[in-house]
Amino acid sequence: MSDHAVLDELRQAIDEAFGERDRVSIREVYSHASEHVNLPADLLAHLNELPEGAYNRQEVTEAINDVIRRRGEQESLGLLDSPDSGA
C-alpha cells in the first residue's frame, strides 16, 4: 500500500471515529484506526504519541502531522490534509 493510500485510510478511520460528533478521544480514533487492516502498526504507533484527551478534527489532524514532522517522515510519508482544505 502506498504512503498516500495509508494516509487516506487513516483519514477514513478519523472520519469514522468522529461520525457526527465535534470531539472524540484519541482512544476512539485509535480504536477505529486499528480496525483498518491495511494501516501498518508503525502508523498506529503515531497515535500512541498523542496526549490523551478530546480533539476536534482539526486538532487531531494537526497533532498527527506534528508527530510525523517530529519523526522526520513528512517527505517519505507525507502529511494529512487539513479537514478545512476540502481534500
SULTA-V819366 format. One record per residue. N is the residue number from 1. NEAR is the number of other C-alpha atoms within 12 Angstrom. Layout:
BEGIN
[[N | NEAR] [N | NEAR]]
END
This chain:
BEGIN
[[1 | 13] [2 | 14] [3 | 21] [4 | 19] [5 | 18] [6 | 27] [7 | 32] [8 | 24] [9 | 27] [10 | 38] [11 | 32] [12 | 27] [13 | 31] [14 | 43] [15 | 27] [16 | 23] [17 | 30] [18 | 29] [19 | 17] [20 | 12] [21 | 16] [22 | 17] [23 | 22] [24 | 27] [25 | 25] [26 | 32] [27 | 25] [28 | 27] [29 | 37] [30 | 33] [31 | 22] [32 | 27] [33 | 35] [34 | 28] [35 | 21] [36 | 24] [37 | 17] [38 | 22] [39 | 29] [40 | 22] [41 | 18] [42 | 19] [43 | 28] [44 | 32] [45 | 18] [46 | 31] [47 | 35] [48 | 22] [49 | 22] [50 | 27] [51 | 18] [52 | 17] [53 | 16] [54 | 22] [55 | 26] [56 | 26] [57 | 32] [58 | 24] [59 | 25] [60 | 40] [61 | 32] [62 | 22] [63 | 28] [64 | 39] [65 | 31] [66 | 23] [67 | 28] [68 | 28] [69 | 19] [70 | 16] [71 | 20] [72 | 14] [73 | 20] [74 | 19] [75 | 14] [76 | 15] [77 | 24] [78 | 23] [79 | 29] [80 | 36] [81 | 23] [82 | 20] [83 | 19] [84 | 13] [85 | 9] [86 | 7] [87 | 9]]
END
